[in-house]
Amino acid sequence: MSRRIHCSPSIAGALRNGRTQKLKGLFQHDNGSDCTHREAIDFLKLKQLEGWEVLPMGECDNFDKVNGCGGHEMVDPIEPSAEEGVPA
């Protein structure tokens, strides 16, 4: 069995990099418009105040706001073995 782990970018790192790089478009409003650089900074700082250290990327049903994705067990495809008469 294998395991999939989603990326969980650091809020502190985004804020640190945000000093020199524009964060415009990193997040979007509910209506689909891009957040401004200032709005992105404010959002990240708010999340930090709420105890978040990392953010989820995409949908993750096993996410922790401090440690990120806890991983997801993936079923490996069944491979025929040489014993079954199929060469490996």
C-alpha positions in Angstrom: 0.0 0.0 0.0 1.3 3.5 -0.8 0.5 6.8 0.8 -0.3 10.2 -0.7 0.5 13.4 1.1 -0.9 16.8 0.0 1.4 19.9 0.0 0.9 22.2 2.9 2.7 25.5 2.4 4.0 27.4 5.4 2.2 30.6 6.3 5.4 32.0 7.9 7.3 31.3 4.7 4.6 32.9 2.5 4.7 36.0 4.7 8.5 36.1 4.6 8.6 35.7 0.8 5.7 38.1 0.5 7.9 41.0 1.5 9.8 40.8 -1.8 7.3 39.0 -4.0 3.8 40.1 -4.9 1.1 37.8 -3.5 -1.6 39.2 -5.7 -3.6 36.3 -7.1 -2.4 33.7 -4.5 -6.0 33.6 -3.2 -9.3 34.4 -4.7 -12.6 36.0 -3.4 -15.7 33.9 -3.4 -16.7 35.6 -6.7 -13.5 34.4 -8.4 -11.6 37.7 -8.5 -8.0 37.8 -7.3 -7.1 39.1 -3.9 -4.7 42.0 -3.8 -1.3 41.7 -2.3 -2.4 43.4 0.9 -5.5 41.2 1.2 -3.4 38.1 0.9 -1.0 39.4 3.6 -4.0 40.2 5.8 -5.5 36.7 5.2 -2.3 35.0 6.1 -1.8 37.0 9.3 -5.4 36.3 10.3 -4.8 32.6 9.9 -1.7 32.8 12.0 -3.6 34.5 14.8 -6.1 31.6 14.6 -3.3 29.1 15.2 -2.7 28.0 11.6 0.9 27.2 10.6 0.3 25.7 7.2 -2.5 25.9 4.5 -4.1 23.1 2.6 -3.6 22.9 -1.2 -6.7 21.5 -2.7 -9.3 19.3 -1.0 -7.9 17.2 2.0 -10.1 15.4 4.5 -7.1 14.6 6.7 -5.7 18.1 7.3 -4.4 19.6 10.5 -3.7 23.4 10.6 -0.4 22.9 12.4 1.0 19.7 10.8 -0.7 19.7 7.4 -1.9 16.7 5.5 -1.7 13.5 7.6 -1.6 11.4 4.5 -4.0 9.1 2.6 -3.5 5.4 2.2 -3.7 4.5 -1.5 -4.5 1.0 -2.8 -1.7 -0.2 -5.1 -2.8 -1.7 -8.4 -2.6 -5.5 -8.3 0.3 -6.7 -10.4 0.3 -10.3 -11.7 3.1 -12.4 -10.2 5.5 -14.6 -12.1 4.0 -17.6 -10.3 0.7 -17.0 -12.1 2.5 -17.6 -15.4 2.8 -13.9 -16.3 6.4 -12.7 -16.8 7.4 -9.9 -14.5 
